[in-house]
Amino acid sequence: MRTYLWTGARRLFSVMADSTYTSGTHSACFVTVPNEEVGKAIARGLVENKLAACVNIIPKIISVYTWEGKVEEDGELLLMIKTRTSKVAALTEFVKKNHPYDVPEVISTKLDQGNPAYLKWVGETVPDN
């Protein structure tokens, strides 16, 4: 039992020691899209251009909003995008150029914590330049 606990503690310490994540270095961005075709095209473009490490395409959301003085309700999909905070501006520009909406939703929040190995992978996948 003692050996098992010691092995687990060493693994945990090893992961934590390898992790030098600083809160706010990475962000999660959210973009709504009208359909799967647009979502996949934007997701693939973001990943291929190293603006995102991963994009989840979440189906079947309903958005209720005011547009040009009228309350609208539309079915959409949500892109959940993981990236470096330093890439949010470039990511936003990419979405604006490749999105069919006049004013696409691009919002982000900085990541405070997470799985150290995952956050390390995001940092390795999206260069900071």
N, C-alpha and C positions, 0 to 999 in steps of 0.2 A: 504494500500500500504506500509506504513512504517513497519507494522508487517511482511509482506512478505519479504521485504528487510532485516530486522533484522534477520529473521529466516534463510534466505539464507546465510547471512554473518556469522552467528553462525555455520552453517553446514560447510562452507568452512574453517573457522578457526579451527573447530574441526578436520577435515580431515588433515589440515596442521599441527596442533599441534600433532596429532597422528603420523605423518610422521617424521621420523628422518633419512631419506635416505641421504646417503653421496654419492656424485657424484663418479662414478667409482666402486661402491660396486658390481654392477651387470653388466653382459655382455650379448650381443647377439652374438651367434656363428652361422656360416653358413657352411653347409656341403652339397656337391653335392652327389647324389646317382644315380645309373643307372636305378632303377625301384621302383615301389611302394612297392613291397615285402621287399626289402632291406631297404627302407626308414622307413616303419612301424616297422620293427624289431629293427633298431637302435633307433628310437624314443621311442619305448616302453622300451627298455633296459635302455636308459638314464633316463627316468622318474621313472621306477621301482627301479633303483639304486640310486635315489635321486641326480643324476648329473645334472638334468634339471627340471625346474618347468613345462615347456610347450615346445612342439615342433610342429611347423606348417610345414606341408608338402605341398610345393608349386609345382604344376605340370607344365609340358610343358615349361621347359626352354631349351635353346640351348646354349651349351658351345662350343666356338671356342678356341683352344689352340694348342701349339706345344708340341708334345710328340715324343721322340726319333728321333728328326730332321725333323718331318713331321707335317704339319698343319692338325689338326683333327677337326671335327665338329660332336657333338653328342647331342642327346636329353637326358636330365636328369631331375631330380627333385631336388628341393632345400629344405633342412631342415633349418628352422629358429628357433634357440634354445635359450631360455631364462634361464639364470643360474646366479650363483654367480661368480664373477671374480676369486675367490679363487678356484673354481672347474674347470676352463678351462683346466688345465694340465691333470687332471684325466679324464675329458670328452674327450680330445684329444686321450689319451691312449685307452679309451674304443672304440672310433671310429676306431682307427688303428687296433685294435684286431678283430673287427666285420665287417669290410668293405671289399668288394671284390677287390678294387683298390690297386695297389702297393703303390701309394702315394695319399691317400685320401686328399681332400681339407678340411681343418679345419682352419677357420680364425675367429677372434673375434674382437669386438669393445666394449669398455666400455660404459655403459649407463650414460649419464649426467643427464637426467631428465625423467620424465614420470608421469603417473597417480600414485599419492602416494599410493592409496589403492592397485593397481596392484603390485607396487614395494615391498610393505610390504608383499603381498602374496608370491611373488617370494622368499623373504628372509625367510619366515616361512616354505615354502615348501622344499627348498634346505638348509639343515643344513650347518653351517659354521664350519666344523671340518675335 
